[in-house]
Amino acid sequence: MEKSELIKQKENLQIEKMKLDRFFSLFLDKFGSKMDPEKPNTKIWVLYKTKLKEYDVVSTKIKQLDYWIAK
């Protein structure tokens, strides 16, 4: 891939990461008080964990693209 393609992919992933950041802010404002750490099997926790995994994947891809862009 060309460097410009990698940069474009990184930009798209950064937008996705910002959307997830916004999701977490709104989600925690609305449901943070309902998230009991002693009961992590609720629907709220399942959604939170799913989005957190998605966030981790996006962050990892951004780091990988940073590496390939720098090379």
C-alpha positions, -999 to +999 in steps of 0.1 A: +000+000+000+010+035-006+017+059+023-013+081+013-036+051+015-023+043+050-028+079+061-064+078+048-071+046+067-056+061+098-078+092+095-109+070+091-100+050+122-094+082+142-129+093+133-142+060+144-123+063+176-137+097+183-172+083+177-165+056+203-151+082+227-184+101+224-204+069+228-185+062+261-191+097+274-228+096+267-232+060+278-214+065+311-233+097+318-266+079+313-258+044+327-227+048+348-247+048+381-265+016+370-233-003+364-228-024+395-192-040+394-205-069+415-231-078+387-211-076+354-236-098+335-262-072+328-272-059+294-255-026+302-222-043+310-224-065+279-228-035+257-200-017+275-177-046+271-186-051+234-179-014+227-147-015+247-134-044+226-142-025+195-123+005+209-093-017+216-093-031+180-095+005+165-067+017+188-045-013+179-051-007+142-041+030+146-009+020+163-001-005+135-008+021+109+015+046+127+042+020+125+038+014+088+035+051+080+067+058+099+086+031+080 
